[in-house]
Amino acid sequence: MQINFYKYQGTGNDFIMIDNRQDVFSKNNTKLVESLCDRRFGIGADGLILLENDNSTDFKMVYYNSDGNQSSMCGNGGRCLVAFAKSLGIIENKATFIATDGLHHATISDDGIVSLQMKDVDEVRIEDDYVFLDTGSPHHVQLVEDLEHFKVKEKGAAIRYGELYGKAGSNVNFVSQKSADTFSLRTYERGVEDETLSCGTGATAVAIAMKALGKTESNKVNLNVEGGKLEVSFTPTEGKYVDVFLKGPATFVFEGNISV
């Protein structure tokens, strides 16, 4: 079988995009997804995303981690999917789509900057040395010193597989502050089981966590990730965070066909 695919990246977080509006992709074949995402024997990506028809929105997002399993929301993947939908002529500069965590709205500029509305955050759990919150995916956020030389994969895996989060695990973000409204972060992603160059739900989690900790007074936070820069804005209200937007570039890389 021949599969036509498109490769997109958002600040280095890369995805295989497949137009599945005709329902031709084998959605339960985890081995196929895993093999396509393999960086040595496949196309190579942090995840695979299917664009599908939806009766009430512009399209549906079905997201798989690189381990082949369907997963929780992916912010950078959602932004890239909006760019993909525009390239297919499904949308122009605005989109509404459904994902595993619910309804999303987005806009895309002519130069490929996508602003994606994320889910509201109802609870931020502040512990002695970390913060936990769910931004569509679960995230552990921890301030560290010397982020540049921090052993993200080793330390992240220990937290992800430790007793703290049980079998389900959590994504793990390590953070350092650069200015009043700017933070750098590195993320260990479950499902990829490694550090990625960027994580959209992770950047969103870090921005809100830093606000909750009083590390910033701003409601618009700049995030330096390994693959570039993202911006997260939000409105705090009664202990919750609403109108949450993740903003950054979504870039087409290449198109191809692969025999499976």
Secondary structure per residue as TSV (DSSP state, phi and psi in degrees):
chain	resnum	aa	ss	phi	psi
A	1	M	-	360.0	138.1
A	2	Q	E	-95.8	132.9
A	3	I	E	-117.7	122.4
A	4	N	E	-87.2	128.1
A	5	F	E	-135.3	164.5
A	6	Y	E	-131.8	141.5
A	7	K	E	-109.4	128.6
A	8	Y	E	-128.9	156.2
A	9	Q	E	-140.6	144.9
A	10	G	E	-124.7	106.1
A	11	T	T	48.7	43.6
A	12	G	T	87.6	-8.8
A	13	N	E	-83.3	109.6
A	14	D	E	-109.1	148.7
A	15	F	E	-141.1	144.0
A	16	I	E	-89.0	124.7
A	17	M	E	-108.1	133.1
A	18	I	E	-130.3	128.1
A	19	D	E	-78.2	103.6
A	20	N	-	-110.5	31.7
A	21	R	T	-68.1	-19.0
A	22	Q	T	-95.8	4.7
A	23	D	-	56.0	51.2
A	24	V	-	-104.5	-14.0
A	25	F	S	-83.1	139.8
A	26	S	-	-76.5	93.0
A	27	K	T	-70.8	-23.0
A	28	N	T	-98.4	7.2
A	29	N	-	-90.9	84.4
A	30	T	H	-64.8	-32.5
A	31	K	H	-65.9	-36.0
A	32	L	H	-65.6	-47.3
A	33	V	H	-60.9	-44.5
A	34	E	H	-61.7	-41.1
A	35	S	H	-69.2	-36.8
A	36	L	H	-66.6	-35.5
A	37	C	H	-80.6	-11.9
A	38	D	-	-63.0	129.3
A	39	R	T	-80.2	-11.0
A	40	R	T	-105.7	-37.5
A	41	F	T	-115.0	-1.4
A	42	G	S	-127.6	-151.7
A	43	I	S	-74.8	-43.6
A	44	G	-	94.8	119.0
A	45	A	-	-172.2	161.4
A	46	D	S	-77.3	-19.4
A	47	G	E	-170.5	170.3
A	48	L	E	-126.0	137.1
A	49	I	E	-128.1	130.1
A	50	L	E	-99.0	132.5
A	51	L	E	-98.0	120.8
A	52	E	E	-127.8	164.7
A	53	N	-	-70.6	148.3
A	54	D	-	-143.0	137.6
A	55	N	S	-71.0	-26.7
A	56	S	S	-113.3	-6.1
A	57	T	S	-133.2	-178.3
A	58	D	S	-67.8	-34.6
A	59	F	E	-169.2	171.4
A	60	K	E	-114.9	141.8
A	61	M	E	-106.2	123.7
A	62	V	E	-118.3	116.3
A	63	Y	E	-112.3	134.7
A	64	Y	E	-120.6	136.4
A	65	N	E	-70.7	168.0
A	66	S	T	-68.5	-12.0
A	67	D	T	-82.1	-0.3
A	68	G	S	96.5	-6.1
A	69	N	-	-96.8	140.9
A	70	Q	B	-62.6	143.3
A	71	S	-	-134.9	-177.2
A	72	S	S	-73.9	-175.2
A	73	M	-	-62.5	145.0
A	74	C	-	-123.6	113.7
A	75	G	H	-67.7	-48.9
A	76	N	H	-65.5	-36.2
A	77	G	H	-63.2	-40.2
A	78	G	H	-63.4	-40.1
A	79	R	H	-65.2	-42.3
A	80	C	H	-65.7	-34.7
A	81	L	H	-66.1	-34.6
A	82	V	H	-62.8	-43.8
A	83	A	H	-62.9	-39.8
A	84	F	H	-63.5	-44.1
A	85	A	H	-61.4	-37.8
A	86	K	H	-65.7	-40.2
A	87	S	H	-65.5	-28.7
A	88	L	T	-83.1	-7.6
A	89	G	T	82.4	13.7
A	90	I	S	-74.8	-35.8
A	91	I	-	-130.8	171.3
A	92	E	S	-108.1	-87.4
A	93	N	S	-119.3	0.6
A	94	K	E	-133.8	147.5
A	95	A	E	-143.5	147.8
A	96	T	E	-129.2	126.2
A	97	F	E	-143.8	162.4
A	98	I	E	-107.7	137.6
A	99	A	E	-132.4	-177.2
A	100	T	T	-62.3	-26.0
A	101	D	T	-100.7	10.8
A	102	G	E	118.1	-157.3
A	103	L	E	-83.1	140.0
A	104	H	E	-131.1	144.3
A	105	H	E	-115.9	147.9
A	106	A	E	-152.6	157.1
A	107	T	E	-129.2	152.3
A	108	I	E	-133.9	130.7
A	109	S	-	-84.4	169.8
A	110	D	T	-65.5	-22.6
A	111	D	T	-97.7	16.1
A	112	G	S	83.8	16.9
A	113	I	E	-88.3	121.5
A	114	V	E	-109.4	128.8
A	115	S	E	-108.7	116.4
A	116	L	E	-115.6	126.0
A	117	Q	E	-76.2	124.0
A	118	M	-	-94.9	173.3
A	119	K	-	-69.1	153.5
A	120	D	-	-64.7	147.7
A	121	V	B	-107.6	113.0
A	122	D	-	-88.6	-21.4
A	123	E	-	-145.7	134.0
A	124	V	E	-123.6	115.2
A	125	R	E	-95.1	113.4
A	126	I	E	-100.6	118.2
A	127	E	-	-108.9	-178.9
A	128	D	S	-59.6	-42.8
A	129	D	S	-127.7	13.4
A	130	Y	-	-160.3	168.1
A	131	V	E	-126.3	141.9
A	132	F	E	-124.6	136.1
A	133	L	E	-158.1	162.1
A	134	D	E	-114.6	118.8
A	135	T	S	-114.0	31.5
A	136	G	S	109.6	-25.6
A	137	S	S	-139.1	151.0
A	138	P	E	-73.3	138.8
A	139	H	E	-139.1	129.4
A	140	H	E	-95.0	128.6
A	141	V	E	-123.1	126.8
A	142	Q	E	-140.9	126.1
A	143	L	E	-76.0	135.9
A	144	V	-	-137.2	162.2
A	145	E	S	-96.6	152.6
A	146	D	-	52.6	57.9
A	147	L	G	-58.0	-35.1
A	148	E	G	-58.2	-37.5
A	149	H	G	-105.6	9.6
A	150	F	-	-69.9	139.6
A	151	K	-	-83.5	80.8
A	152	V	H	-64.0	-46.6
A	153	K	H	-64.2	-45.8
A	154	E	H	-65.5	-51.7
A	155	K	H	-71.0	-37.4
A	156	G	H	-65.4	-42.9
A	157	A	H	-63.1	-39.0
A	158	A	H	-61.8	-39.1
A	159	I	H	-74.9	-44.4
A	160	R	H	-59.5	-40.1
A	161	Y	T	-98.5	0.5
A	162	G	S	-76.6	-177.9
A	163	E	T	-70.4	-19.4
A	164	L	T	-59.3	-40.1
A	165	Y	T	-117.7	4.1
A	166	G	T	66.5	-158.2
A	167	K	T	-64.1	-36.7
A	168	A	T	-67.0	-33.4
A	169	G	-	72.0	-175.1
A	170	S	-	-151.9	154.4
A	171	N	E	-71.3	151.8
A	172	V	E	-130.5	125.6
A	173	N	E	-116.7	131.8
A	174	F	E	-110.9	133.4
A	175	V	E	-131.9	146.0
A	176	S	E	-135.4	146.9
A	177	Q	E	-91.5	135.8
A	178	K	E	-108.5	-32.4
A	179	S	E	-158.8	-171.5
A	180	A	T	-61.0	-29.4
A	181	D	T	-132.4	19.3
A	182	T	E	-131.3	132.8
A	183	F	E	-134.7	148.8
A	184	S	E	-105.3	145.0
A	185	L	E	-145.4	153.7
A	186	R	E	-131.3	139.8
A	187	T	E	-126.1	132.9
A	188	Y	E	-97.1	121.0
A	189	E	E	-104.4	126.6
A	190	R	T	-68.1	150.6
A	191	G	T	89.6	-38.7
A	192	V	T	-89.4	-33.5
A	193	E	T	58.5	43.6
A	194	D	E	-166.5	172.2
A	195	E	E	-73.7	138.3
A	196	T	E	-110.7	162.0
A	197	L	S	-71.9	-15.9
A	198	S	-	-167.1	152.7
A	199	C	-	-145.7	116.9
A	200	G	H	-69.2	-46.5
A	201	T	H	-66.8	-29.3
A	202	G	H	-68.8	-44.0
A	203	A	H	-61.0	-40.9
A	204	T	H	-62.1	-43.7
A	205	A	H	-63.9	-41.9
A	206	V	H	-63.8	-45.3
A	207	A	H	-58.6	-47.0
A	208	I	H	-69.9	-39.0
A	209	A	H	-62.6	-41.7
A	210	M	H	-66.4	-34.7
A	211	K	H	-66.8	-44.0
A	212	A	H	-63.8	-32.8
A	213	L	T	-81.2	-7.9
A	214	G	T	79.2	17.8
A	215	K	S	-78.1	-17.5
A	216	T	-	-143.2	147.2
A	217	E	-	-96.3	-10.1
A	218	S	-	-80.4	148.7
A	219	N	S	-97.9	9.0
A	220	K	E	-134.9	115.9
A	221	V	E	-118.4	136.0
A	222	N	E	-94.6	134.4
A	223	L	E	-121.5	122.8
A	224	N	E	-92.6	113.5
A	225	V	E	-107.1	169.8
A	226	E	T	-61.8	-27.8
A	227	G	T	-101.6	7.6
A	228	G	E	149.8	-145.8
A	229	K	E	-131.5	140.5
A	230	L	E	-128.3	161.6
A	231	E	E	-130.1	135.6
A	232	V	E	-125.5	129.6
A	233	S	E	-124.4	156.8
A	234	F	E	-164.6	168.0
A	235	T	E	-124.1	112.1
A	236	P	E	-74.3	136.3
A	237	T	E	-154.0	115.4
A	238	E	T	52.4	46.4
A	239	G	T	81.2	-1.5
A	240	K	E	-113.7	168.5
A	241	Y	E	-128.4	116.8
A	242	V	E	-120.4	174.9
A	243	D	E	50.7	47.3
A	244	V	E	-85.6	124.1
A	245	F	E	-127.4	135.1
A	246	L	E	-108.8	124.5
A	247	K	E	-128.3	134.5
A	248	G	E	175.7	179.6
A	249	P	E	-75.9	149.1
A	250	A	-	-132.3	118.0
A	251	T	E	-122.5	129.7
A	252	F	E	-72.1	134.9
A	253	V	E	-106.7	-58.9
A	254	F	E	-164.2	166.5
A	255	E	E	-121.6	148.9
A	256	G	E	-162.7	-179.9
A	257	N	E	-127.8	142.8
A	258	I	E	-135.6	139.3
A	259	S	E	-91.7	130.6
A	260	V	-	-128.0	360.0
